[in-house]
Amino acid sequence: MSDGKSSTTIRTRIRDAAAQLTASERKIANAILADYPFTGLESIQELAAKTGVSAPSITRFVSKIGCGGFQDLQRQLITELKEGQRSPLDLKSSQKPVGHSEFLSEYVARVSAVMQEMTATVSQAQFDILADLLADPSRNIFLLGGRVSDNVASFLSIHLRQIRSGIYHMADNPEMWPEHVLRMRKKDVVLLFDFRRYQLSLSRLAETIAEKRGATIVVVTDKWMSPAARSADHIVALPIDAGTAWDTVAAAMALVEALIVRVSEADWEATQKRIKDWDGIRFSMPGYDQINGDADET
């Protein structure tokens, strides 16, 4: 391995290689970046079980990013930690409780740190892949989330419907899922949101879709990885820990809003026309003015 390679962090090499990675290798990359560097310090068997990727695939991935083997990867990660003069225990125990004297400003600072962390764990290449999938008018998009995260899926679906056709926000009742699954084609996209505490039904749904329909599955989760990620073609692992008893969806909402803007601008002329047509029907519906006030106030 060259001196130039050895002087570059594993994180940087993974992100630089993003465009050349296979689907299985992207799963490994996303898992390592989601809880960097700790996931890379797990055994190869643990990493394989977490990502649903075989040990030989992990070995090929490690070679692709310029390491001499899995042990070499771990050696370099440990060196990075030593160079930073902070051990894994130091990094894991550095959180402090939020004080009450300036609670709001302190909490905003924590959320800002989470947002900054997202830019390190989600590469531009990964974002571009997801945006291109959602913007492709030939693909139907199916969205669903867990008990809380379905609100994020709903927010995204509401906006995507105004941008393009073929958007389906699946009902939270599993009895309704077969209708959507039977409608899925191999070229379609299924976007699942699942953060801890994970919803087992989403994992089973992802397994069924992968086995019976072959649609592209994207799982947006956290660094601990939803079980649904094992069936995913693409995994987006977001930071959710703000150091309180409640996980934050700030990073998820920022990702979703960025996707909305990016997808809308992919074909702005078509987006503009659809919004005008959409509003033309909405504004002309009986009772709209009584519900929403005078037209000049909307």
Phi and psi in degrees as GROMACS dihedral restraints (atoms count N, CA, C in turn):
[ dihedral_restraints ]
;  ai    aj    ak    al  type     phi  dphi    fc
    3     4     5     6     1   -75.9    20    10
    4     5     6     7     1   160.0    20    10
    6     7     8     9     1   -62.7    20    10
    7     8     9    10     1   -34.9    20    10
    9    10    11    12     1   -62.5    20    10
   10    11    12    13     1   -40.8    20    10
   12    13    14    15     1   -65.0    20    10
   13    14    15    16     1   -45.8    20    10
   15    16    17    18     1   -68.2    20    10
   16    17    18    19     1   -21.6    20    10
   18    19    20    21     1   -88.1    20    10
   19    20    21    22     1    -4.6    20    10
   21    22    23    24     1   -98.3    20    10
   22    23    24    25     1   138.2    20    10
   24    25    26    27     1   -67.5    20    10
   25    26    27    28     1   154.6    20    10
   27    28    29    30     1   -59.9    20    10
   28    29    30    31     1   -40.6    20    10
   30    31    32    33     1   -56.4    20    10
   31    32    33    34     1   -46.4    20    10
   33    34    35    36     1   -64.7    20    10
   34    35    36    37     1   -41.0    20    10
   36    37    38    39     1   -66.8    20    10
   37    38    39    40     1   -37.1    20    10
   39    40    41    42     1   -63.5    20    10
   40    41    42    43     1   -45.9    20    10
   42    43    44    45     1   -67.1    20    10
   43    44    45    46     1   -36.6    20    10
   45    46    47    48     1   -66.8    20    10
   46    47    48    49     1   -30.9    20    10
   48    49    50    51     1   -90.2    20    10
   49    50    51    52     1     0.9    20    10
   51    52    53    54     1   -52.7    20    10
   52    53    54    55     1   -42.6    20    10
   54    55    56    57     1   -69.0    20    10
   55    56    57    58     1   -21.4    20    10
   57    58    59    60     1   -97.8    20    10
   58    59    60    61     1    -0.7    20    10
   60    61    62    63     1   -81.4    20    10
   61    62    63    64     1   145.3    20    10
   63    64    65    66     1   -77.7    20    10
   64    65    66    67     1   173.5    20    10
   66    67    68    69     1   -59.5    20    10
   67    68    69    70     1   -43.8    20    10
   69    70    71    72     1   -65.3    20    10
   70    71    72    73     1   -39.9    20    10
   72    73    74    75     1   -68.5    20    10
   73    74    75    76     1   -31.9    20    10
   75    76    77    78     1   -65.7    20    10
   76    77    78    79     1   -35.3    20    10
   78    79    80    81     1   -60.4    20    10
   79    80    81    82     1   -45.0    20    10
   81    82    83    84     1   -63.6    20    10
   82    83    84    85     1   -46.0    20    10
   84    85    86    87     1   -59.9    20    10
   85    86    87    88     1   -45.3    20    10
   87    88    89    90     1   -63.8    20    10
   88    89    90    91     1   -38.7    20    10
   90    91    92    93     1   -64.9    20    10
   91    92    93    94     1   -43.5    20    10
   93    94    95    96     1   -67.3    20    10
   94    95    96    97     1   -43.4    20    10
   96    97    98    99     1   -69.5    20    10
   97    98    99   100     1   -28.8    20    10
   99   100   101   102     1   -66.1    20    10
  100   101   102   103     1   -33.5    20    10
  102   103   104   105     1  -135.1    20    10
  103   104   105   106     1    59.4    20    10
  105   106   107   108     1   -77.0    20    10
  106   107   108   109     1   134.2    20    10
  108   109   110   111     1   -98.2    20    10
  109   110   111   112     1     9.3    20    10
  111   112   113   114     1   -63.9    20    10
  112   113   114   115     1   -38.7    20    10
  114   115   116   117     1   -61.7    20    10
  115   116   117   118     1   -36.6    20    10
  117   118   119   120     1   -69.7    20    10
  118   119   120   121     1   -13.0    20    10
  120   121   122   123     1   -95.6    20    10
  121   122   123   124     1    -0.3    20    10
  123   124   125   126     1   -76.0    20    10
  124   125   126   127     1   167.6    20    10
  126   127   128   129     1   -69.8    20    10
  127   128   129   130     1   159.0    20    10
  129   130   131   132     1   -63.6    20    10
  130   131   132   133     1   -31.0    20    10
  132   133   134   135     1   -67.5    20    10
  133   134   135   136     1   -40.9    20    10
  135   136   137   138     1   -66.2    20    10
  136   137   138   139     1   -41.3    20    10
  138   139   140   141     1   -65.6    20    10
  139   140   141   142     1   -38.8    20    10
  141   142   143   144     1   -64.0    20    10
  142   143   144   145     1   -43.0    20    10
  144   145   146   147     1   -66.0    20    10
  145   146   147   148     1   -37.6    20    10
  147   148   149   150     1   -68.5    20    10
  148   149   150   151     1   -37.5    20    10
  150   151   152   153     1   -99.1    20    10
  151   152   153   154     1   -14.2    20    10
  153   154   155   156     1    73.0    20    10
  154   155   156   157     1    23.7    20    10
  156   157   158   159     1  -114.1    20    10
  157   158   159   160     1   145.4    20    10
  159   160   161   162     1   -72.3    20    10
  160   161   162   163     1   157.2    20    10
  162   163   164   165     1   -60.1    20    10
  163   164   165   166     1   -41.9    20    10
  165   166   167   168     1   -59.8    20    10
  166   167   168   169     1   -35.3    20    10
  168   169   170   171     1   -65.9    20    10
  169   170   171   172     1   -37.7    20    10
  171   172   173   174     1   -64.5    20    10
  172   173   174   175     1   -41.7    20    10
  174   175   176   177     1   -61.4    20    10
  175   176   177   178     1   -41.9    20    10
  177   178   179   180     1   -66.1    20    10
  178   179   180   181     1   -38.4    20    10
  180   181   182   183     1   -62.0    20    10
  181   182   183   184     1   -46.1    20    10
  183   184   185   186     1   -60.2    20    10
  184   185   186   187     1   -39.9    20    10
  186   187   188   189     1   -66.8    20    10
  187   188   189   190     1   -37.4    20    10
  189   190   191   192     1   -64.5    20    10
  190   191   192   193     1   -31.0    20    10
  192   193   194   195     1   -92.9    20    10
  193   194   195   196     1    11.2    20    10
  195   196   197   198     1    92.9    20    10
  196   197   198   199     1    19.3    20    10
  198   199   200   201     1  -101.0    20    10
  199   200   201   202     1   151.2    20    10
  201   202   203   204     1   -81.0    20    10
  202   203   204   205     1     1.5    20    10
  204   205   206   207     1   155.3    20    10
  205   206   207   208     1   176.8    20    10
  207   208   209   210     1   -66.0    20    10
  208   209   210   211     1   -37.1    20    10
  210   211   212   213     1   -64.8    20    10
  211   212   213   214     1   -35.9    20    10
  213   214   215   216     1   -65.9    20    10
  214   215   216   217     1   -39.9    20    10
  216   217   218   219     1   -57.3    20    10
  217   218   219   220     1   -48.5    20    10
  219   220   221   222     1   -66.3    20    10
  220   221   222   223     1   -37.2    20    10
  222   223   224   225     1   -61.3    20    10
  223   224   225   226     1   -41.9    20    10
  225   226   227   228     1   -69.2    20    10
  226   227   228   229     1   -36.1    20    10
  228   229   230   231     1   -65.6    20    10
  229   230   231   232     1   -41.3    20    10
  231   232   233   234     1   -64.4    20    10
  232   233   234   235     1   -39.2    20    10
  234   235   236   237     1   -61.4    20    10
  235   236   237   238     1   -41.4    20    10
  237   238   239   240     1   -59.7    20    10
  238   239   240   241     1   -42.9    20    10
  240   241   242   243     1   -63.3    20    10
  241   242   243   244     1   -43.2    20    10
  243   244   245   246     1   -64.8    20    10
  244   245   246   247     1   -39.1    20    10
  246   247   248   249     1   -65.2    20    10
  247   248   249   250     1   -31.4    20    10
  249   250   251   252     1   -80.9    20    10
  250   251   252   253     1    -5.2    20    10
  252   253   254   255     1    59.1    20    10
  253   254   255   256     1    29.3    20    10
  255   256   257   258     1  -137.2    20    10
  256   257   258   259     1   124.5    20    10
  258   259   260   261     1   -80.1    20    10
  259   260   261   262     1   167.2    20    10
  261   262   263   264     1   -56.1    20    10
  262   263   264   265     1   -37.0    20    10
  264   265   266   267     1   -66.9    20    10
  265   266   267   268     1   -38.5    20    10
  267   268   269   270     1   -61.1    20    10
  268   269   270   271     1   -45.6    20    10
  270   271   272   273     1   -67.1    20    10
  271   272   273   274     1   -36.1    20    10
  273   274   275   276     1   -77.1    20    10
  274   275   276   277     1   -22.7    20    10
  276   277   278   279     1  -108.4    20    10
  277   278   279   280     1    17.8    20    10
  279   280   281   282     1   -88.0    20    10
  280   281   282   283     1     0.1    20    10
  282   283   284   285     1   -77.0    20    10
  283   284   285   286     1   147.1    20    10
  285   286   287   288     1  -125.7    20    10
  286   287   288   289     1   148.8    20    10
  288   289   290   291     1   -66.8    20    10
  289   290   291   292     1   150.3    20    10
  291   292   293   294     1   -74.2    20    10
  292   293   294   295     1   128.9    20    10
  294   295   296   297     1   -79.6    20    10
  295   296   297   298     1   168.3    20    10
  297   298   299   300     1  -103.0    20    10
  298   299   300   301     1   -12.7    20    10
  300   301   302   303     1   -67.0    20    10
  301   302   303   304     1   -40.9    20    10
  303   304   305   306     1  -133.0    20    10
  304   305   306   307     1    58.0    20    10
  306   307   308   309     1   -57.3    20    10
  307   308   309   310     1   -48.6    20    10
  309   310   311   312     1   -61.8    20    10
  310   311   312   313     1   -48.8    20    10
  312   313   314   315     1   -65.2    20    10
  313   314   315   316     1   -36.8    20    10
  315   316   317   318     1   -67.1    20    10
  316   317   318   319     1   -40.5    20    10
  318   319   320   321     1   -68.0    20    10
  319   320   321   322     1   -41.0    20    10
  321   322   323   324     1   -60.1    20    10
  322   323   324   325     1   -38.2    20    10
  324   325   326   327     1   -63.3    20    10
  325   326   327   328     1   -39.3    20    10
  327   328   329   330     1   -64.8    20    10
  328   329   330   331     1   -44.7    20    10
  330   331   332   333     1   -64.9    20    10
  331   332   333   334     1   -37.3    20    10
  333   334   335   336     1   -61.5    20    10
  334   335   336   337     1   -37.9    20    10
  336   337   338   339     1   -65.6    20    10
  337   338   339   340     1   -37.6    20    10
  339   340   341   342     1   -63.5    20    10
  340   341   342   343     1   -42.7    20    10
  342   343   344   345     1   -63.0    20    10
  343   344   345   346     1   -40.5    20    10
  345   346   347   348     1   -65.7    20    10
  346   347   348   349     1   -37.5    20    10
  348   349   350   351     1   -62.9    20    10
  349   350   351   352     1   -35.1    20    10
  351   352   353   354     1   -60.8    20    10
  352   353   354   355     1   -37.8    20    10
  354   355   356   357     1   -66.4    20    10
  355   356   357   358     1   -20.2    20    10
  357   358   359   360     1   -89.0    20    10
  358   359   360   361     1   -24.9    20    10
  360   361   362   363     1   -97.7    20    10
  361   362   363   364     1   -22.8    20    10
  363   364   365   366     1  -112.3    20    10
  364   365   366   367     1   112.3    20    10
  366   367   368   369     1   -77.0    20    10
  367   368   369   370     1   160.3    20    10
  369   370   371   372     1   -62.4    20    10
  370   371   372   373     1   -38.0    20    10
  372   373   374   375     1   -62.3    20    10
  373   374   375   376     1   -40.8    20    10
  375   376   377   378     1   -65.7    20    10
  376   377   378   379     1   -42.7    20    10
  378   379   380   381     1   -62.4    20    10
  379   380   381   382     1   -42.1    20    10
  381   382   383   384     1   -62.5    20    10
  382   383   384   385     1   -40.7    20    10
  384   385   386   387     1   -60.6    20    10
  385   386   387   388     1   -46.4    20    10
  387   388   389   390     1   -65.8    20    10
  388   389   390   391     1   -42.9    20    10
  390   391   392   393     1   -63.1    20    10
  391   392   393   394     1   -41.1    20    10
  393   394   395   396     1   -64.7    20    10
  394   395   396   397     1   -38.7    20    10
  396   397   398   399     1   -62.0    20    10
  397   398   399   400     1   -45.4    20    10
  399   400   401   402     1   -72.0    20    10
  400   401   402   403     1   -26.6    20    10
  402   403   404   405     1   -86.0    20    10
  403   404   405   406     1   -15.5    20    10
  405   406   407   408     1   -69.4    20    10
  406   407   408   409     1   110.1    20    10
  408   409   410   411     1   -67.5    20    10
  409   410   411   412     1   -14.5    20    10
  411   412   413   414     1   -80.3    20    10
  412   413   414   415     1   -10.6    20    10
  414   415   416   417     1  -103.5    20    10
  415   416   417   418     1   134.7    20    10
  417   418   419   420     1   -80.9    20    10
  418   419   420   421     1   146.8    20    10
  420   421   422   423     1  -118.3    20    10
  421   422   423   424     1   123.9    20    10
  423   424   425   426     1  -112.0    20    10
  424   425   426   427     1   130.7    20    10
  426   427   428   429     1  -126.0    20    10
  427   428   429   430     1   145.4    20    10
  429   430   431   432     1  -163.3    20    10
  430   431   432   433     1   149.7    20    10
  432   433   434   435     1  -135.6    20    10
  433   434   435   436     1  -178.1    20    10
  435   436   437   438     1   -82.8    20    10
  436   437   438   439     1  -163.3    20    10
  438   439   440   441     1   -56.5    20    10
  439   440   441   442     1   -42.9    20    10
  441   442   443   444     1  -100.4    20    10
  442   443   444   445     1   -43.2    20    10
  444   445   446   447     1   -68.8    20    10
  445   446   447   448     1   -12.1    20    10
  447   448   449   450     1   -65.4    20    10
  448   449   450   451     1   -21.4    20    10
  450   451   452   453     1   -64.4    20    10
  451   452   453   454     1   -35.2    20    10
  453   454   455   456     1   -68.8    20    10
  454   455   456   457     1   -43.0    20    10
  456   457   458   459     1   -60.9    20    10
  457   458   459   460     1   -40.6    20    10
  459   460   461   462     1   -64.2    20    10
  460   461   462   463     1   -44.1    20    10
  462   463   464   465     1   -58.6    20    10
  463   464   465   466     1   -45.4    20    10
  465   466   467   468     1   -66.0    20    10
  466   467   468   469     1   -42.9    20    10
  468   469   470   471     1   -65.7    20    10
  469   470   471   472     1   -37.8    20    10
  471   472   473   474     1   -59.1    20    10
  472   473   474   475     1   -42.5    20    10
  474   475   476   477     1   -76.1    20    10
  475   476   477   478     1   -40.2    20    10
  477   478   479   480     1   -62.4    20    10
  478   479   480   481     1   -34.4    20    10
  480   481   482   483     1   -61.2    20    10
  481   482   483   484     1   -32.3    20    10
  483   484   485   486     1   -79.0    20    10
  484   485   486   487     1   -16.8    20    10
  486   487   488   489     1   -93.2    20    10
  487   488   489   490     1   -39.4    20    10
  489   490   491   492     1  -153.1    20    10
  490   491   492   493     1   167.0    20    10
  492   493   494   495     1   -91.0    20    10
  493   494   495   496     1   174.9    20    10
  495   496   497   498     1    77.7    20    10
  496   497   498   499     1    32.0    20    10
  498   499   500   501     1  -109.0    20    10
  499   500   501   502     1   124.9    20    10
  501   502   503   504     1  -128.6    20    10
  502   503   504   505     1   110.4    20    10
  504   505   506   507     1   -89.0    20    10
  505   506   507   508     1   110.9    20    10
  507   508   509   510     1   -71.6    20    10
  508   509   510   511     1   143.6    20    10
  510   511   512   513     1   -66.1    20    10
  511   512   513   514     1   152.9    20    10
  513   514   515   516     1   -78.2    20    10
  514   515   516   517     1    -7.0    20    10
  516   517   518   519     1   -84.5    20    10
  517   518   519   520     1   113.3    20    10
  519   520   521   522     1   -56.6    20    10
  520   521   522   523     1   -22.9    20    10
  522   523   524   525     1   -64.9    20    10
  523   524   525   526     1   -19.9    20    10
  525   526   527   528     1   -92.7    20    10
  526   527   528   529     1   -10.2    20    10
  528   529   530   531     1   -66.8    20    10
  529   530   531   532     1   -37.5    20    10
  531   532   533   534     1   -54.3    20    10
  532   533   534   535     1   -36.3    20    10
  534   535   536   537     1   -59.3    20    10
  535   536   537   538     1   -44.0    20    10
  537   538   539   540     1   -71.1    20    10
  538   539   540   541     1   -42.9    20    10
  540   541   542   543     1   -60.8    20    10
  541   542   543   544     1   -41.5    20    10
  543   544   545   546     1   -66.7    20    10
  544   545   546   547     1   -23.1    20    10
  546   547   548   549     1   -81.8    20    10
  547   548   549   550     1   -19.0    20    10
  549   550   551   552     1   -69.3    20    10
  550   551   552   553     1   138.3    20    10
  552   553   554   555     1  -109.8    20    10
  553   554   555   556     1   165.9    20    10
  555   556   557   558     1   -61.6    20    10
  556   557   558   559     1   -31.2    20    10
  558   559   560   561     1   -80.8    20    10
  559   560   561   562     1    -9.5    20    10
  561   562   563   564     1   -77.4    20    10
  562   563   564   565     1   168.6    20    10
  564   565   566   567     1  -122.0    20    10
  565   566   567   568     1   133.9    20    10
  567   568   569   570     1  -115.1    20    10
  568   569   570   571     1   118.0    20    10
  570   571   572   573     1  -109.9    20    10
  571   572   573   574     1   113.3    20    10
  573   574   575   576     1  -112.6    20    10
  574   575   576   577     1   134.3    20    10
  576   577   578   579     1  -108.9    20    10
  577   578   579   580     1   125.4    20    10
  579   580   581   582     1  -153.4    20    10
  580   581   582   583     1   108.7    20    10
  582   583   584   585     1  -111.8    20    10
  583   584   585   586     1   161.8    20    10
  585   586   587   588     1   -58.0    20    10
  586   587   588   589     1   139.7    20    10
  588   589   590   591     1   -81.2    20    10
  589   590   591   592     1   127.3    20    10
  591   592   593   594     1   -72.5    20    10
  592   593   594   595     1   155.0    20    10
  594   595   596   597     1  -103.5    20    10
  595   596   597   598     1   110.7    20    10
  597   598   599   600     1   -59.5    20    10
  598   599   600   601     1   -32.5    20    10
  600   601   602   603     1   -62.0    20    10
  601   602   603   604     1   -30.5    20    10
  603   604   605   606     1   -69.5    20    10
  604   605   606   607     1   -35.1    20    10
  606   607   608   609     1   -64.5    20    10
  607   608   609   610     1   -43.3    20    10
  609   610   611   612     1   -66.1    20    10
  610   611   612   613     1   -38.0    20    10
  612   613   614   615     1   -62.4    20    10
  613   614   615   616     1   -45.4    20    10
  615   616   617   618     1   -61.9    20    10
  616   617   618   619     1   -41.5    20    10
  618   619   620   621     1   -61.1    20    10
  619   620   621   622     1   -42.9    20    10
  621   622   623   624     1   -64.6    20    10
  622   623   624   625     1   -44.5    20    10
  624   625   626   627     1   -63.4    20    10
  625   626   627   628     1   -44.1    20    10
  627   628   629   630     1   -62.3    20    10
  628   629   630   631     1   -38.9    20    10
  630   631   632   633     1   -77.9    20    10
  631   632   633   634     1   -42.8    20    10
  633   634   635   636     1   -99.6    20    10
  634   635   636   637     1   -26.0    20    10
  636   637   638   639     1  -118.4    20    10
  637   638   639   640     1   -28.2    20    10
  639   640   641   642     1    71.8    20    10
  640   641   642   643     1    16.5    20    10
  642   643   644   645     1   -68.3    20    10
  643   644   645   646     1   157.8    20    10
  645   646   647   648     1   -73.4    20    10
  646   647   648   649     1   121.9    20    10
  648   649   650   651     1  -106.7    20    10
  649   650   651   652     1   126.1    20    10
  651   652   653   654     1  -115.4    20    10
  652   653   654   655     1   125.7    20    10
  654   655   656   657     1  -114.2    20    10
  655   656   657   658     1   120.6    20    10
  657   658   659   660     1   -98.4    20    10
  658   659   660   661     1   116.2    20    10
  660   661   662   663     1  -141.5    20    10
  661   662   663   664     1  -158.7    20    10
  663   664   665   666     1  -118.4    20    10
  664   665   666   667     1  -175.7    20    10
  666   667   668   669     1   -68.8    20    10
  667   668   669   670     1   -16.4    20    10
  669   670   671   672     1   -85.0    20    10
  670   671   672   673     1   -11.6    20    10
  672   673   674   675     1    70.7    20    10
  673   674   675   676     1   109.8    20    10
  675   676   677   678     1   -58.0    20    10
  676   677   678   679     1   143.0    20    10
  678   679   680   681     1   -56.0    20    10
  679   680   681   682     1   -25.4    20    10
  681   682   683   684     1   -63.6    20    10
  682   683   684   685     1   -21.5    20    10
  684   685   686   687     1   -64.0    20    10
  685   686   687   688     1   -22.5    20    10
  687   688   689   690     1   -64.8    20    10
  688   689   690   691     1   -25.0    20    10
  690   691   692   693     1  -101.1    20    10
  691   692   693   694     1     3.9    20    10
  693   694   695   696     1   -84.8    20    10
  694   695   696   697     1   148.2    20    10
  696   697   698   699     1   -85.9    20    10
  697   698   699   700     1   -30.7    20    10
  699   700   701   702     1  -135.3    20    10
  700   701   702   703     1   135.8    20    10
  702   703   704   705     1  -122.3    20    10
  703   704   705   706     1   128.0    20    10
  705   706   707   708     1  -113.6    20    10
  706   707   708   709     1   107.9    20    10
  708   709   710   711     1   -99.8    20    10
  709   710   711   712     1   116.2    20    10
  711   712   713   714     1  -108.2    20    10
  712   713   714   715     1   149.1    20    10
  714   715   716   717     1   -73.0    20    10
  715   716   717   718     1   136.8    20    10
  717   718   719   720     1  -131.3    20    10
  718   719   720   721     1    -7.6    20    10
  720   721   722   723     1   -90.2    20    10
  721   722   723   724     1   111.7    20    10
  723   724   725   726     1  -102.9    20    10
  724   725   726   727     1    11.9    20    10
  726   727   728   729     1    79.3    20    10
  727   728   729   730     1    20.3    20    10
  729   730   731   732     1  -125.3    20    10
  730   731   732   733     1  -178.1    20    10
  732   733   734   735     1   -72.5    20    10
  733   734   735   736     1   -10.1    20    10
  735   736   737   738     1  -119.1    20    10
  736   737   738   739     1   125.3    20    10
  738   739   740   741     1   -69.6    20    10
  739   740   741   742     1   152.2    20    10
  741   742   743   744     1  -104.2    20    10
  742   743   744   745     1   143.5    20    10
  744   745   746   747     1  -104.0    20    10
  745   746   747   748     1    17.1    20    10
  747   748   749   750     1   -59.5    20    10
  748   749   750   751     1   -43.7    20    10
  750   751   752   753     1   -66.1    20    10
  751   752   753   754     1   -39.3    20    10
  753   754   755   756     1   -63.1    20    10
  754   755   756   757     1   -42.2    20    10
  756   757   758   759     1   -68.4    20    10
  757   758   759   760     1   -36.9    20    10
  759   760   761   762     1   -65.1    20    10
  760   761   762   763     1   -42.1    20    10
  762   763   764   765     1   -61.2    20    10
  763   764   765   766     1   -45.9    20    10
  765   766   767   768     1   -63.1    20    10
  766   767   768   769     1   -44.3    20    10
  768   769   770   771     1   -64.2    20    10
  769   770   771   772     1   -39.6    20    10
  771   772   773   774     1   -63.1    20    10
  772   773   774   775     1   -39.4    20    10
  774   775   776   777     1   -65.0    20    10
  775   776   777   778     1   -40.8    20    10
  777   778   779   780     1   -58.3    20    10
  778   779   780   781     1   -47.3    20    10
  780   781   782   783     1   -64.4    20    10
  781   782   783   784     1   -46.2    20    10
  783   784   785   786     1   -63.8    20    10
  784   785   786   787     1   -44.9    20    10
  786   787   788   789     1   -65.8    20    10
  787   788   789   790     1   -40.2    20    10
  789   790   791   792     1   -64.1    20    10
  790   791   792   793     1   -31.4    20    10
  792   793   794   795     1   -88.8    20    10
  793   794   795   796     1    -7.9    20    10
  795   796   797   798     1   -61.2    20    10
  796   797   798   799     1   -37.0    20    10
  798   799   800   801     1  -144.0    20    10
  799   800   801   802     1    78.1    20    10
  801   802   803   804     1   -62.2    20    10
  802   803   804   805     1   -34.0    20    10
  804   805   806   807     1   -61.5    20    10
  805   806   807   808     1   -45.3    20    10
  807   808   809   810     1   -67.8    20    10
  808   809   810   811     1   -38.6    20    10
  810   811   812   813     1   -62.5    20    10
  811   812   813   814     1   -45.9    20    10
  813   814   815   816     1   -59.8    20    10
  814   815   816   817     1   -44.4    20    10
  816   817   818   819     1   -64.0    20    10
  817   818   819   820     1   -43.1    20    10
  819   820   821   822     1   -65.5    20    10
  820   821   822   823     1   -40.6    20    10
  822   823   824   825     1   -63.7    20    10
  823   824   825   826     1   -41.6    20    10
  825   826   827   828     1   -63.4    20    10
  826   827   828   829     1   -45.0    20    10
  828   829   830   831     1   -64.5    20    10
  829   830   831   832     1   -41.9    20    10
  831   832   833   834     1   -60.3    20    10
  832   833   834   835     1   -49.9    20    10
  834   835   836   837     1   -67.9    20    10
  835   836   837   838     1   -32.5    20    10
  837   838   839   840     1   -61.9    20    10
  838   839   840   841     1   -37.9    20    10
  840   841   842   843     1   -75.5    20    10
  841   842   843   844     1   -42.6    20    10
  843   844   845   846     1   -63.3    20    10
  844   845   846   847     1   -45.4    20    10
  846   847   848   849     1   -69.6    20    10
  847   848   849   850     1   -23.3    20    10
  849   850   851   852     1   -91.4    20    10
  850   851   852   853     1    -0.4    20    10
  852   853   854   855     1   -70.7    20    10
  853   854   855   856     1   139.8    20    10
  855   856   857   858     1   -57.3    20    10
  856   857   858   859     1   134.1    20    10
  858   859   860   861     1    87.1    20    10
  859   860   861   862     1    -1.4    20    10
  861   862   863   864     1   -62.6    20    10
  862   863   864   865     1   -45.3    20    10
  864   865   866   867     1   -63.3    20    10
  865   866   867   868     1   -37.5    20    10
  867   868   869   870     1   -67.6    20    10
  868   869   870   871     1   -32.7    20    10
  870   871   872   873     1   -78.3    20    10
  871   872   873   874     1   -41.7    20    10
  873   874   875   876     1  -106.6    20    10
  874   875   876   877     1     3.4    20    10
  876   877   878   879     1    90.3    20    10
  877   878   879   880     1  -175.9    20    10
  879   880   881   882     1   -62.9    20    10
  880   881   882   883     1   151.0    20    10
  882   883   884   885     1   -59.9    20    10
  883   884   885   886     1   -33.0    20    10
  885   886   887   888     1   -78.0    20    10
  886   887   888   889     1    -0.3    20    10
  888   889   890   891     1  -104.1    20    10
  889   890   891   892     1    -2.3    20    10
